[in-house]
Amino acid sequence: QVRLVETGGGLAQPGGSLRLSCAASGFTVSTETMIWYRQAPGKAREPVATVMYNGRTIYADSVKDRFTISRDNATNTMYLQMHSLRPDDTAFYYCYTVVGGHWGQGTQVTVSS
């Protein structure tokens, strides 16, 4: 059974950093295309960063050069390292597997002074 559990959200100041984790079970993260999405209040859910099955990464323009997606085979976890956070990064962040269409429960990121 596939399960995704996001952790690492919280409150950060503008310019600060957070690292989100997506612990996976039921499949191997290194063999799947996975995506970090986010949804801000009143807005549609949008893709933030993708790591493809072959390791290629894709970023939304709004987070390019600030966010880094990665995965750890040893812990079967996907990460999103976020730097230079801005108030408009405030959102619920979700991880998603393309194969099977599985979502985690999400983790809240709030960027505010």
Stockholm file with secondary structure:
# STOCKHOLM 1.0

chainA/1-113         QVRLVETGGGLAQPGGSLRLSCAASGFTVSTETMIWYRQAPGKAREPVATVMYNGRTIYADSVKDRFTISRDNATNTMYLQMHSLRPDDTAFYYCYTVVGGHWGQGTQVTVSS
#=GR chainA/1-113 SS CCEEEEECCEEECTTCCEEEEEEEESSCGGGSCEEEEEECTTSCCEEEEEECTTSCEEECTTTTTTEEEEEETTTTEEEEEECSCCGGGCEEEEEEETTTTEECCCEEEEECC
#=GC SS_cons         CCEEEEECCEEECTTCCEEEEEEEESSCGGGSCEEEEEECTTSCCEEEEEECTTSCEEECTTTTTTEEEEEETTTTEEEEEECSCCGGGCEEEEEEETTTTEECCCEEEEECC
//
